Amino acid sequence: MCNFNPLLLYFDYVNSYMLSEPQPPLRSYPVEAIGPLSCTNDGIYLAGGALSGNAYLWEIASGRLFKTWHAHHKSVNCLLFSNDDSLLISGSEDGMICVWSVISLIDMEDSRSWPPLLHYSSEHVSSITSLLTASGTSNSLLVSSSLDGTCKVWDFVTGRLIQTQVYPLGVTASVLHPEEEILFCGCVDGRIFVNKLDIGLLEDSLFVAEDQAVVLKGHK
């Protein structure tokens, strides 16, 4: 009878990887600085964005550059893969949010051709500062924040805008509580707003956060 030790197997795997012959460098280098990066949950693909508005998609194991395309008119600020890794979502300084099919990105014969857009949104009127995914009822909710002073909740599969939260100043960062019931938003004046994320429970899709939010202060 064999004794199976998953911890030992794990360290054997890590050690064999770390102590193996040096891996060759990535074969494909962009000719510009890369800003945001996002990796698929299975660790197979890496996406990067640039100030030019270009986006890149690599296969991590081989270093192969699958795709280079001009995703936005201004710099790419945020990149995010969906929970099932089927979609890549990008947000830009131009206020646009674009949703791309990962299958279409890796299946294109011409690595520099323009991939088909699944959805796009121009609801924000200023730079996108963060993108978050939430489970929701269909595991397809996206929360976006912007310097226009709003956070918006979307169904990124259909492209439908579900809710808009309005803040007194531009939102520079946002994060969800692990239970996805609370949204924390940092604004340009140093305040952090704490709001419930009651998707589907609010009668009005427009929510003025300053009226009801708990505010954390102390930053200057």
KAMOVEN-V725049 format. One record per residue. SS is DSSP state (a for helix, b for strand, c for the rest). PHI is phi in degrees with one decimal (NA if undefined). NEAR is the number of other ideal C-beta (glycine too) atoms within 10 Angstrom. Layout:
BEGIN
[[SS:PHI:NEAR] [SS:PHI:NEAR]]
END
This chain:
BEGIN
[[c:NA:3] [c:-92.2:4] [c:-94.4:5] [c:-100.5:7] [c:-115.8:10] [a:-62.7:7] [a:-67.0:7] [a:-63.9:10] [a:-61.9:10] [a:-63.0:10] [a:-68.9:11] [a:-61.5:11] [a:-65.4:10] [a:-62.5:10] [a:-64.1:10] [a:-65.5:9] [a:-72.8:9] [a:-71.2:7] [c:-97.8:7] [c:-72.7:8] [c:-58.7:5] [c:-54.5:5] [c:-78.0:9] [c:-65.5:8] [c:-66.7:7] [c:-55.1:14] [c:-81.4:11] [c:-123.3:14] [c:-111.8:11] [c:-73.6:14] [c:-97.5:8] [c:-145.9:12] [c:-68.4:9] [b:-100.4:17] [b:-98.3:14] [b:-70.9:18] [b:-129.9:12] [b:-145.9:18] [b:-115.3:15] [c:-65.6:18] [c:-64.7:10] [c:-88.1:10] [c:74.8:10] [c:-91.3:14] [b:-120.6:21] [b:-128.3:20] [b:-113.0:27] [b:-137.0:21] [b:-122.9:24] [b:-134.4:21] [c:-62.9:14] [c:-71.9:17] [c:96.6:19] [b:-75.2:19] [b:-127.9:26] [b:-132.6:24] [b:-132.8:25] [b:-115.2:22] [b:-90.2:16] [c:-66.3:14] [c:-62.0:10] [c:-97.5:12] [c:78.6:15] [c:-70.5:14] [b:-86.2:17] [b:-75.9:19] [b:-152.6:23] [b:-129.2:18] [b:-150.8:18] [b:-86.9:12] [c:-83.2:25] [c:-143.3:24] [c:-78.3:12] [c:-123.5:14] [c:-61.3:17] [b:-82.7:28] [b:-96.0:22] [b:-140.7:21] [b:-136.8:23] [b:-154.3:22] [b:-87.8:20] [c:-66.3:19] [c:-59.8:14] [c:-96.4:13] [c:66.5:15] [c:-86.1:13] [b:-130.1:22] [b:-115.8:26] [b:-114.2:24] [b:-124.5:25] [b:-126.6:29] [b:-132.5:22] [c:-63.2:18] [c:-78.1:18] [c:84.6:21] [c:-88.3:20] [b:-120.5:27] [b:-121.1:19] [b:-117.8:20] [b:-117.8:23] [b:-81.2:15] [a:-63.5:22] [a:-59.3:10] [a:-67.2:14] [a:-68.7:20] [a:-88.8:16] [a:-95.7:11] [c:-67.6:17] [c:-68.5:5] [c:-92.1:9] [c:-67.5:16] [c:-111.1:9] [c:-77.2:11] [c:-78.8:10] [c:-74.6:21] [c:-70.6:10] [b:-81.7:12] [b:-80.3:18] [b:-149.1:17] [b:-148.6:13] [b:-138.8:20] [c:-120.7:9] [c:-66.4:15] [c:-75.5:24] [c:-111.2:11] [c:-147.6:15] [c:-57.7:20] [b:-78.8:26] [b:-112.2:24] [b:-161.6:20] [b:-132.5:22] [b:-133.6:19] [b:-103.3:20] [b:-134.3:17] [c:-68.2:12] [c:62.1:16] [c:-82.1:9] [c:-125.5:9] [c:59.3:12] [c:-135.7:19] [b:-94.2:24] [b:-124.5:25] [b:-113.7:25] [b:-117.7:27] [b:-123.2:30] [b:-150.9:25] [c:-70.5:20] [c:-77.7:19] [c:86.0:21] [b:-131.0:22] [b:-117.6:27] [b:-122.7:21] [b:-111.4:24] [b:-126.2:23] [b:-95.1:17] [c:-77.3:23] [c:-77.5:17] [c:-96.5:12] [c:83.4:14] [b:-79.7:12] [b:-81.4:14] [b:-98.7:17] [b:-153.5:19] [b:-124.6:17] [b:-104.4:26] [b:-105.1:14] [c:-116.7:24] [c:-69.1:16] [c:-140.3:14] [c:-59.1:18] [b:-94.3:26] [b:-99.4:17] [b:-160.6:12] [b:-151.4:23] [b:-152.7:15] [b:-97.2:17] [c:-63.2:12] [c:-53.4:7] [c:-83.3:8] [c:61.4:16] [c:-107.8:13] [b:-130.1:14] [b:-114.4:23] [b:-102.9:16] [b:-128.8:25] [b:-94.7:21] [b:-109.4:22] [c:-66.8:14] [c:-90.7:12] [c:94.9:13] [c:-79.0:18] [b:-116.2:18] [b:-94.7:23] [b:-117.1:14] [b:-129.2:20] [b:-73.2:15] [c:-107.6:22] [c:-94.3:10] [c:-68.1:17] [c:85.0:10] [c:-102.4:7] [c:-86.6:14] [c:-71.8:4] [c:-107.8:8] [c:-74.3:12] [b:-100.5:10] [b:-125.8:20] [b:-88.3:13] [a:-65.8:22] [a:-64.3:16] [a:-71.4:7] [a:-127.9:10] [c:-77.7:21] [b:-79.4:11] [b:-117.5:12] [b:-99.0:13] [c:-121.8:9] [c:137.7:7] [c:-75.8:10] [c:-124.2:5]]
END
